Amino acid sequence: MIENEAQLKQARKALALFEDAVADLKKRIGKTNPELFEALAAAPLEDIERIRQEIDVYTGLTQVQKKKAPLWLKLQGENIEYGKASAKILSDWLKSVVDALRNVITFLYTGKSAGKGAPSKEISALSEIEVAAFAPGSLEIGFRLPEETQLKLFEQRNFPEEALFGLLKAVTWLDSEDPEEKLEEDFPDPAERRVVLDEAMNLVPSEDSPVSTVELTGAYMPRKMKVSLTPKHKEKGKPVIKKLEEHEAVEKEGQIEEYIGWLAEVNYSRYPFTFELHDPDDPKHKKIETFTFEIDLVKKAYEYLDYNEEHPRTVKVRGRRIEKKLEALSIEPLKESE
């Protein structure tokens, strides 16, 4: 790398020599034998590109180039370099970025995780991200969000920006020593936390990938930090994802709640059966909740049904709330200590 003006001067001389050699080669055989010219010029071409890149870094042109895009993604690996990387590697990672952004937008827009089907036209329009630039001499891509079209779709809320900044917060957390509490602080809603972290994990290379490191930089990054994601970062995210998935499973099965009251009415006329729990201490015996119950609780519901309004007997009911319904799981007499 060039470190001072003397080395810069020397690099420019070397660059001129290589360029003159190629130009001279073209004059001599470029027209008469173009295939031979291309074959012979290939060797100095690599040196020309390398020296130009070093000159651009030293003079600051590379830094100016980076201003073309607020987010840069760089792919690194043993056999990955500019001019030699497989087109499939590049297309796969471009797709990974777009898919991650679209899936987070889908959750923010609909409140649900993205399904397996094709996204709606609205989601597809919101998920467009522009490739703004390619860094010379490396497999580095610059991205930016469209400035006008997406903002016109939703004046009150910029879903693409929310989704992208959320993803970048999550990947920054993966590459930090911050505890899980930081992630909870950034994403208080467990469902959103799972979706965003899940998609951030999709931007981490796997052990068998030809890409060993994914580097993210630019003005969009939290605190303009540089993040380097390697397969080891999946290990930080996996237990959090597992915990959040278990939390969602419990939510789907229903939240367990406990109530204490007077079992005042039972209705066996239609299925599912129901009973009402009233407040024994309220002068008007105000209803606390209505429970549905299955056949296995018919005997207990009958046993603890009490018509004595003056001295009603109290019971403890454990129930599972699914959406707006509360299903009784158990009915037990209240102990004196309770």
Secondary structure as a PSIPRED ss2 file (coil, helix, strand):
# PSIPRED VFORMAT (PSIPRED V4.0)

   1 M C   1.000  0.000  0.000
   2 I C   1.000  0.000  0.000
   3 E C   1.000  0.000  0.000
   4 N C   1.000  0.000  0.000
   5 E H   0.000  1.000  0.000
   6 A H   0.000  1.000  0.000
   7 Q H   0.000  1.000  0.000
   8 L H   0.000  1.000  0.000
   9 K H   0.000  1.000  0.000
  10 Q H   0.000  1.000  0.000
  11 A H   0.000  1.000  0.000
  12 R H   0.000  1.000  0.000
  13 K H   0.000  1.000  0.000
  14 A H   0.000  1.000  0.000
  15 L H   0.000  1.000  0.000
  16 A H   0.000  1.000  0.000
  17 L H   0.000  1.000  0.000
  18 F H   0.000  1.000  0.000
  19 E H   0.000  1.000  0.000
  20 D H   0.000  1.000  0.000
  21 A H   0.000  1.000  0.000
  22 V H   0.000  1.000  0.000
  23 A H   0.000  1.000  0.000
  24 D H   0.000  1.000  0.000
  25 L H   0.000  1.000  0.000
  26 K H   0.000  1.000  0.000
  27 K H   0.000  1.000  0.000
  28 R H   0.000  1.000  0.000
  29 I H   0.000  1.000  0.000
  30 G C   1.000  0.000  0.000
  31 K C   1.000  0.000  0.000
  32 T C   1.000  0.000  0.000
  33 N C   1.000  0.000  0.000
  34 P H   0.000  1.000  0.000
  35 E H   0.000  1.000  0.000
  36 L H   0.000  1.000  0.000
  37 F H   0.000  1.000  0.000
  38 E H   0.000  1.000  0.000
  39 A H   0.000  1.000  0.000
  40 L H   0.000  1.000  0.000
  41 A H   0.000  1.000  0.000
  42 A H   0.000  1.000  0.000
  43 A H   0.000  1.000  0.000
  44 P H   0.000  1.000  0.000
  45 L H   0.000  1.000  0.000
  46 E H   0.000  1.000  0.000
  47 D H   0.000  1.000  0.000
  48 I H   0.000  1.000  0.000
  49 E H   0.000  1.000  0.000
  50 R H   0.000  1.000  0.000
  51 I H   0.000  1.000  0.000
  52 R H   0.000  1.000  0.000
  53 Q H   0.000  1.000  0.000
  54 E H   0.000  1.000  0.000
  55 I H   0.000  1.000  0.000
  56 D H   0.000  1.000  0.000
  57 V H   0.000  1.000  0.000
  58 Y H   0.000  1.000  0.000
  59 T H   0.000  1.000  0.000
  60 G C   1.000  0.000  0.000
  61 L H   0.000  1.000  0.000
  62 T H   0.000  1.000  0.000
  63 Q H   0.000  1.000  0.000
  64 V H   0.000  1.000  0.000
  65 Q H   0.000  1.000  0.000
  66 K H   0.000  1.000  0.000
  67 K C   1.000  0.000  0.000
  68 K C   1.000  0.000  0.000
  69 A C   1.000  0.000  0.000
  70 P C   1.000  0.000  0.000
  71 L E   0.000  0.000  1.000
  72 W E   0.000  0.000  1.000
  73 L E   0.000  0.000  1.000
  74 K E   0.000  0.000  1.000
  75 L E   0.000  0.000  1.000
  76 Q E   0.000  0.000  1.000
  77 G E   0.000  0.000  1.000
  78 E C   1.000  0.000  0.000
  79 N C   1.000  0.000  0.000
  80 I E   0.000  0.000  1.000
  81 E C   1.000  0.000  0.000
  82 Y C   1.000  0.000  0.000
  83 G C   1.000  0.000  0.000
  84 K C   1.000  0.000  0.000
  85 A C   1.000  0.000  0.000
  86 S C   1.000  0.000  0.000
  87 A H   0.000  1.000  0.000
  88 K H   0.000  1.000  0.000
  89 I H   0.000  1.000  0.000
  90 L H   0.000  1.000  0.000
  91 S H   0.000  1.000  0.000
  92 D H   0.000  1.000  0.000
  93 W H   0.000  1.000  0.000
  94 L H   0.000  1.000  0.000
  95 K H   0.000  1.000  0.000
  96 S H   0.000  1.000  0.000
  97 V H   0.000  1.000  0.000
  98 V H   0.000  1.000  0.000
  99 D H   0.000  1.000  0.000
 100 A H   0.000  1.000  0.000
 101 L H   0.000  1.000  0.000
 102 R H   0.000  1.000  0.000
 103 N H   0.000  1.000  0.000
 104 V H   0.000  1.000  0.000
 105 I H   0.000  1.000  0.000
 106 T H   0.000  1.000  0.000
 107 F H   0.000  1.000  0.000
 108 L H   0.000  1.000  0.000
 109 Y H   0.000  1.000  0.000
 110 T H   0.000  1.000  0.000
 111 G C   1.000  0.000  0.000
 112 K C   1.000  0.000  0.000
 113 S C   1.000  0.000  0.000
 114 A C   1.000  0.000  0.000
 115 G C   1.000  0.000  0.000
 116 K C   1.000  0.000  0.000
 117 G C   1.000  0.000  0.000
 118 A C   1.000  0.000  0.000
 119 P C   1.000  0.000  0.000
 120 S C   1.000  0.000  0.000
 121 K H   0.000  1.000  0.000
 122 E H   0.000  1.000  0.000
 123 I H   0.000  1.000  0.000
 124 S H   0.000  1.000  0.000
 125 A H   0.000  1.000  0.000
 126 L H   0.000  1.000  0.000
 127 S C   1.000  0.000  0.000
 128 E C   1.000  0.000  0.000
 129 I C   1.000  0.000  0.000
 130 E E   0.000  0.000  1.000
 131 V E   0.000  0.000  1.000
 132 A E   0.000  0.000  1.000
 133 A E   0.000  0.000  1.000
 134 F E   0.000  0.000  1.000
 135 A C   1.000  0.000  0.000
 136 P C   1.000  0.000  0.000
 137 G C   1.000  0.000  0.000
 138 S C   1.000  0.000  0.000
 139 L C   1.000  0.000  0.000
 140 E E   0.000  0.000  1.000
 141 I E   0.000  0.000  1.000
 142 G E   0.000  0.000  1.000
 143 F E   0.000  0.000  1.000
 144 R E   0.000  0.000  1.000
 145 L C   1.000  0.000  0.000
 146 P C   1.000  0.000  0.000
 147 E C   1.000  0.000  0.000
 148 E C   1.000  0.000  0.000
 149 T H   0.000  1.000  0.000
 150 Q H   0.000  1.000  0.000
 151 L H   0.000  1.000  0.000
 152 K H   0.000  1.000  0.000
 153 L H   0.000  1.000  0.000
 154 F C   1.000  0.000  0.000
 155 E C   1.000  0.000  0.000
 156 Q C   1.000  0.000  0.000
 157 R C   1.000  0.000  0.000
 158 N C   1.000  0.000  0.000
 159 F H   0.000  1.000  0.000
 160 P H   0.000  1.000  0.000
 161 E H   0.000  1.000  0.000
 162 E H   0.000  1.000  0.000
 163 A H   0.000  1.000  0.000
 164 L H   0.000  1.000  0.000
 165 F H   0.000  1.000  0.000
 166 G H   0.000  1.000  0.000
 167 L H   0.000  1.000  0.000
 168 L H   0.000  1.000  0.000
 169 K H   0.000  1.000  0.000
 170 A H   0.000  1.000  0.000
 171 V H   0.000  1.000  0.000
 172 T H   0.000  1.000  0.000
 173 W H   0.000  1.000  0.000
 174 L H   0.000  1.000  0.000
 175 D C   1.000  0.000  0.000
 176 S C   1.000  0.000  0.000
 177 E C   1.000  0.000  0.000
 178 D C   1.000  0.000  0.000
 179 P C   1.000  0.000  0.000
 180 E H   0.000  1.000  0.000
 181 E H   0.000  1.000  0.000
 182 K H   0.000  1.000  0.000
 183 L H   0.000  1.000  0.000
 184 E H   0.000  1.000  0.000
 185 E H   0.000  1.000  0.000
 186 D H   0.000  1.000  0.000
 187 F C   1.000  0.000  0.000
 188 P C   1.000  0.000  0.000
 189 D C   1.000  0.000  0.000
 190 P H   0.000  1.000  0.000
 191 A H   0.000  1.000  0.000
 192 E H   0.000  1.000  0.000
 193 R H   0.000  1.000  0.000
 194 R H   0.000  1.000  0.000
 195 V H   0.000  1.000  0.000
 196 V H   0.000  1.000  0.000
 197 L H   0.000  1.000  0.000
 198 D H   0.000  1.000  0.000
 199 E H   0.000  1.000  0.000
 200 A H   0.000  1.000  0.000
 201 M H   0.000  1.000  0.000
 202 N C   1.000  0.000  0.000
 203 L C   1.000  0.000  0.000
 204 V C   1.000  0.000  0.000
 205 P C   1.000  0.000  0.000
 206 S C   1.000  0.000  0.000
 207 E C   1.000  0.000  0.000
 208 D C   1.000  0.000  0.000
 209 S C   1.000  0.000  0.000
 210 P C   1.000  0.000  0.000
 211 V C   1.000  0.000  0.000
 212 S C   1.000  0.000  0.000
 213 T E   0.000  0.000  1.000
 214 V E   0.000  0.000  1.000
 215 E E   0.000  0.000  1.000
 216 L E   0.000  0.000  1.000
 217 T E   0.000  0.000  1.000
 218 G C   1.000  0.000  0.000
 219 A C   1.000  0.000  0.000
 220 Y C   1.000  0.000  0.000
 221 M C   1.000  0.000  0.000
 222 P H   0.000  1.000  0.000
 223 R H   0.000  1.000  0.000
 224 K H   0.000  1.000  0.000
 225 M C   1.000  0.000  0.000
 226 K C   1.000  0.000  0.000
 227 V E   0.000  0.000  1.000
 228 S E   0.000  0.000  1.000
 229 L E   0.000  0.000  1.000
 230 T C   1.000  0.000  0.000
 231 P C   1.000  0.000  0.000
 232 K C   1.000  0.000  0.000
 233 H H   0.000  1.000  0.000
 234 K H   0.000  1.000  0.000
 235 E H   0.000  1.000  0.000
 236 K H   0.000  1.000  0.000
 237 G H   0.000  1.000  0.000
 238 K H   0.000  1.000  0.000
 239 P H   0.000  1.000  0.000
 240 V H   0.000  1.000  0.000
 241 I H   0.000  1.000  0.000
 242 K H   0.000  1.000  0.000
 243 K H   0.000  1.000  0.000
 244 L H   0.000  1.000  0.000
 245 E H   0.000  1.000  0.000
 246 E H   0.000  1.000  0.000
 247 H H   0.000  1.000  0.000
 248 E H   0.000  1.000  0.000
 249 A H   0.000  1.000  0.000
 250 V H   0.000  1.000  0.000
 251 E H   0.000  1.000  0.000
 252 K H   0.000  1.000  0.000
 253 E H   0.000  1.000  0.000
 254 G C   1.000  0.000  0.000
 255 Q E   0.000  0.000  1.000
 256 I E   0.000  0.000  1.000
 257 E E   0.000  0.000  1.000
 258 E E   0.000  0.000  1.000
 259 Y E   0.000  0.000  1.000
 260 I E   0.000  0.000  1.000
 261 G E   0.000  0.000  1.000
 262 W E   0.000  0.000  1.000
 263 L E   0.000  0.000  1.000
 264 A E   0.000  0.000  1.000
 265 E E   0.000  0.000  1.000
 266 V E   0.000  0.000  1.000
 267 N E   0.000  0.000  1.000
 268 Y C   1.000  0.000  0.000
 269 S C   1.000  0.000  0.000
 270 R C   1.000  0.000  0.000
 271 Y C   1.000  0.000  0.000
 272 P C   1.000  0.000  0.000
 273 F E   0.000  0.000  1.000
 274 T E   0.000  0.000  1.000
 275 F E   0.000  0.000  1.000
 276 E E   0.000  0.000  1.000
 277 L E   0.000  0.000  1.000
 278 H E   0.000  0.000  1.000
 279 D C   1.000  0.000  0.000
 280 P C   1.000  0.000  0.000
 281 D C   1.000  0.000  0.000
 282 D C   1.000  0.000  0.000
 283 P C   1.000  0.000  0.000
 284 K C   1.000  0.000  0.000
 285 H C   1.000  0.000  0.000
 286 K C   1.000  0.000  0.000
 287 K E   0.000  0.000  1.000
 288 I E   0.000  0.000  1.000
 289 E E   0.000  0.000  1.000
 290 T E   0.000  0.000  1.000
 291 F E   0.000  0.000  1.000
 292 T E   0.000  0.000  1.000
 293 F E   0.000  0.000  1.000
 294 E C   1.000  0.000  0.000
 295 I H   0.000  1.000  0.000
 296 D H   0.000  1.000  0.000
 297 L H   0.000  1.000  0.000
 298 V H   0.000  1.000  0.000
 299 K H   0.000  1.000  0.000
 300 K H   0.000  1.000  0.000
 301 A H   0.000  1.000  0.000
 302 Y H   0.000  1.000  0.000
 303 E H   0.000  1.000  0.000
 304 Y H   0.000  1.000  0.000
 305 L C   1.000  0.000  0.000
 306 D C   1.000  0.000  0.000
 307 Y C   1.000  0.000  0.000
 308 N C   1.000  0.000  0.000
 309 E C   1.000  0.000  0.000
 310 E C   1.000  0.000  0.000
 311 H C   1.000  0.000  0.000
 312 P C   1.000  0.000  0.000
 313 R C   1.000  0.000  0.000
 314 T E   0.000  0.000  1.000
 315 V E   0.000  0.000  1.000
 316 K E   0.000  0.000  1.000
 317 V E   0.000  0.000  1.000
 318 R E   0.000  0.000  1.000
 319 G E   0.000  0.000  1.000
 320 R E   0.000  0.000  1.000
 321 R E   0.000  0.000  1.000
 322 I E   0.000  0.000  1.000
 323 E C   1.000  0.000  0.000
 324 K C   1.000  0.000  0.000
 325 K E   0.000  0.000  1.000
 326 L E   0.000  0.000  1.000
 327 E E   0.000  0.000  1.000
 328 A E   0.000  0.000  1.000
 329 L E   0.000  0.000  1.000
 330 S E   0.000  0.000  1.000
 331 I E   0.000  0.000  1.000
 332 E E   0.000  0.000  1.000
 333 P E   0.000  0.000  1.000
 334 L C   1.000  0.000  0.000
 335 K C   1.000  0.000  0.000
 336 E C   1.000  0.000  0.000
 337 S C   1.000  0.000  0.000
 338 E C   1.000  0.000  0.000
